[in-house]
Amino acid sequence: MLAFETDCHIFEGCGFPTPGLHSFLFKPMFTVAGIEFNKPILLALLSTVVVIGFFWAAFRKPQIIPGKLQMIGEAGYDFVRRGVVYETIGKREGEKYVPLMVSLFFFIWIMNLWAIIPLAQFPVTSVIAFPAGLAALVYILWVSLTFKRHGFVGGWKNITGYDKSLGPVFPMVMFFEFLSNLLIRPFTHAVRLFANMFAGHVLLLIFTIGTWYLLNGIGIAYSAVSFVMVIVMTVFELFIQALQAYVFILLSCSYIQGALAEHH
């Protein structure tokens, strides 16, 4: 959200309209069947449409010699499959999880990209509910795979890092492994994505609002510097947006690999 709270510039007797938590709160645009739809929800839904629409268009009529759209789709799919899933889980075990990881990667990436798209200008994942929901999905998958592969007793051994060879520190290690895996893991998985997108959006807001606020009198020179920072931060955000989507699925694959491994 880059809508300024005031049209006042510096030297006009107004303070700098500092962005804050209020910059991430949106009023409902409309309500359907008792469900309120605001800007982040609509952007998340649009992200779903974009991802599904792109891959449907790319692969609805696959050719042996791919066209440009199919080539881009294959490159993106293969990047996740070979560069993340195969490298982390392995080809034999990991193949069945490729569609999920491809979906997660592109869905998160598009939700992040809205931060620099005109009119949208808001990263959906800077609202904690969205990263938390995706992290919960991975968490449920990880826990279910752990007990399915190892059984009830073996699953708890896997989760708690059961290893008698640790000696006297064995109980303490089990406690911290239990705490880390069942409580801290899903929290950090969600917060890592959320915090990066939240902080990046705040920085973009500060420099963008600063460009407008300083656009008066001798402040014009500082306004130009602030505008340059908007450009720099936008380019930097492009990198971070893709990186955070990559890190999210990399960790997801790591958790799945841990669930399938004989020893945690």
C-alpha positions in Angstrom: 0.0 0.0 0.0 1.6 3.2 -1.2 -1.3 5.6 -0.7 0.0 8.6 1.2 -1.8 9.7 4.3 -1.3 13.4 3.6 -0.5 15.7 0.7 1.6 17.8 2.9 5.3 18.3 2.1 8.2 19.3 4.3 8.3 23.0 5.4 4.5 23.0 5.3 4.1 22.4 9.0 3.3 18.7 8.9 5.2 15.8 10.2 6.5 12.8 8.2 3.6 10.3 7.7 5.5 7.3 9.1 4.4 3.9 7.9 3.5 1.3 10.6 1.2 -1.5 11.4 -1.7 0.5 10.0 0.0 0.2 6.6 -0.8 -3.5 6.6 -4.5 -3.2 7.7 -7.2 -3.1 5.0 -10.9 -2.6 5.2 -13.1 -5.2 3.5 -13.9 -4.3 -0.1 -17.0 -6.5 -0.2 -18.6 -9.4 1.5 -19.7 -12.7 -0.1 -21.6 -15.3 1.9 -20.5 -13.8 5.1 -16.8 -13.8 4.0 -15.1 -10.4 3.9 -12.7 -9.8 1.0 -10.0 -7.2 1.4 -6.9 -6.4 -0.7 -4.6 -9.1 0.5 -7.2 -11.8 0.1 -8.0 -10.6 -3.4 -4.3 -10.6 -4.3 -3.9 -14.1 -3.0 -6.8 -15.3 -5.1 -5.4 -13.5 -8.1 -2.0 -15.2 -7.4 -3.8 -18.5 -7.6 -5.4 -17.6 -10.9 -2.0 -16.4 -12.3 -0.2 -19.6 -11.4 -2.9 -21.9 -12.6 -3.5 -19.9 -15.7 0.2 -19.8 -16.6 0.9 -23.5 -16.3 -2.4 -24.3 -18.0 -1.5 -22.1 -20.9 2.1 -23.5 -21.0 1.2 -27.2 -21.0 -2.3 -27.5 -22.3 -0.9 -28.5 -25.7 2.7 -29.6 -25.0 5.0 -29.9 -28.0 8.1 -31.9 -28.6 9.7 -28.7 -29.7 8.4 -26.3 -27.1 7.2 -22.8 -27.7 8.3 -19.8 -25.6 5.7 -20.2 -23.0 6.1 -24.0 -22.7 9.9 -23.5 -22.5 9.5 -21.0 -19.6 7.1 -23.3 -17.8 9.5 -26.3 -18.3 12.4 -24.3 -17.0 10.6 -23.2 -13.9 9.3 -26.7 -13.2 12.7 -28.3 -13.8 14.4 -25.7 -11.6 12.3 -26.7 -8.6 12.3 -30.5 -9.5 16.1 -30.9 -10.0 17.5 -27.9 -8.1 15.5 -28.3 -4.9 13.5 -31.6 -4.6 15.9 -34.0 -6.2 18.9 -32.4 -4.4 17.2 -32.5 -1.0 14.9 -35.5 -0.9 16.3 -37.6 -3.8 14.9 -38.5 -7.2 13.1 -41.7 -6.2 11.4 -40.4 -3.0 11.0 -36.8 -4.1 9.2 -37.2 -7.4 5.8 -37.4 -5.8 6.4 -34.1 -4.0 7.5 -32.1 -7.1 4.0 -30.8 -8.0 3.4 -29.5 -4.4 6.8 -27.7 -4.3 6.3 -26.2 -7.7 2.9 -24.9 -6.7 4.3 -23.5 -3.4 7.3 -21.8 -5.0 5.3 -20.0 -7.7 2.4 -19.2 -5.5 4.6 -17.6 -2.9 6.7 -15.9 -5.5 3.7 -14.3 -7.1 2.3 -13.2 -3.8 5.6 -11.6 -3.0 5.8 -9.9 -6.4 2.7 -7.8 -5.9 4.8 -5.5 -3.7 6.3 -3.9 -6.8 3.4 -4.2 -9.2 1.6 -0.8 -9.8 -1.8 -0.5 -8.2 -1.3 -3.7 -6.2 1.9 -2.6 -4.4 1.5 -4.9 -1.5 3.3 -8.3 -0.7 0.6 -10.7 0.4 3.0 -12.7 2.5 3.7 -9.6 4.7 0.4 -10.6 6.4 1.3 -13.4 8.8 -1.8 -15.4 8.2 -0.7 -16.4 4.7 2.9 -17.7 5.6 1.4 -19.4 8.7 -1.2 -21.2 6.6 1.4 -22.5 4.1 3.8 -23.4 6.9 0.9 -25.3 8.6 0.3 -27.3 5.4 4.0 -28.4 5.3 4.0 -29.1 9.1 0.9 -31.4 8.8 2.5 -33.2 5.8 5.8 -33.6 7.7 4.2 -35.0 10.9 1.9 -37.4 8.9 4.8 -38.7 6.8 6.9 -39.2 10.0 4.4 -41.4 11.7 3.4 -43.1 8.4 7.0 -44.1 7.6 8.2 -45.0 11.1 5.1 -45.9 13.0 3.9 -44.4 16.3 7.0 -45.3 18.4 9.5 -44.8 15.6 7.9 -41.5 14.7 8.4 -40.1 18.1 12.0 -41.3 18.0 12.5 -39.5 14.8 11.0 -36.3 16.1 12.9 -36.3 19.4 16.3 -37.4 17.9 16.3 -40.6 20.0 19.9 -41.8 20.3 21.1 -43.7 23.4 24.7 -43.2 22.4 24.5 -39.6 23.5 24.9 -40.7 27.1 24.0 -38.3 30.0 22.9 -35.5 27.7 20.4 -37.9 26.0 17.2 -36.6 27.9 18.2 -33.0 27.3 18.8 -33.5 23.6 15.4 -35.3 23.3 13.7 -32.4 25.0 15.3 -29.7 22.8 14.7 -31.8 19.6 11.0 -32.2 20.6 10.7 -28.4 21.3 12.5 -27.5 18.1 10.7 -29.8 15.8 7.1 -29.6 17.0 6.9 -26.0 18.3 9.7 -23.8 16.9 10.0 -25.3 13.4 6.6 -24.3 12.1 6.9 -20.9 13.8 10.3 -20.0 12.2 9.2 -21.5 8.8 6.3 -19.0 8.7 8.1 -16.0 10.3 11.1 -16.1 8.1 9.0 -15.4 5.0 6.7 -13.0 6.8 9.4 -10.9 8.4 11.4 -10.5 5.2 8.4 -9.3 3.2 7.1 -7.1 6.1 10.5 -5.4 6.5 11.0 -5.0 2.8 7.6 -3.4 2.3 8.2 -1.0 5.2 11.5 0.2 3.7 9.8 0.7 0.3 7.1 2.7 2.0 9.6 4.9 3.9 11.6 5.9 0.8 8.5 6.3 -1.4 6.7 8.5 1.1 10.0 10.3 1.8 10.3 11.1 -1.9 6.9 12.8 -1.9 7.3 14.4 1.5 10.7 16.0 0.7 9.5 17.3 -2.7 9.5 21.0 -1.6 12.0 23.8 -1.6 15.6 22.7 -0.8 14.2 19.3 0.1 14.0 18.5 -3.6 17.7 17.4 -3.6 17.0 14.9 -0.7 13.8 13.8 -2.5 16.0 12.8 -5.5 18.2 10.7 -3.2 15.1 9.1 -1.7 13.8 8.3 -5.2 17.1 6.6 -6.1 16.7 4.5 -2.9 13.2 3.5 -4.1 14.7 2.2 -7.3 17.6 0.4 -5.4 15.2 -1.2 -2.9 12.8 -2.3 -5.7 15.6 -4.1 -7.4 16.8 -5.6 -4.1 13.2 -6.7 -3.3 13.0 -8.5 -6.7 15.9 -10.7 -5.5 14.5 -11.2 -2.0 11.0 -12.1 -3.3 12.4 -15.0 -5.3 14.9 -16.0 -2.7 12.3 -16.3 0.1 10.1 -18.4 -2.1 13.1 -20.6 -2.8 14.1 -20.8 0.9 10.5 -21.7 1.9 10.4 -24.8 -0.4 14.0 -25.7 0.4 13.1 -25.9 4.1 9.9 -27.8 3.2 11.9 -30.4 1.3 14.4 -30.6 4.1 11.6 -31.4 6.6 10.1 -34.0 4.3 13.5 -35.6 3.8 13.9 -35.7 7.6 10.5 -37.4 7.9 11.5 -40.1 5.4 15.0 -40.7 6.7 15.8 -43.7 8.9 17.6 -41.5 11.5 16.5 -37.9 12.2 
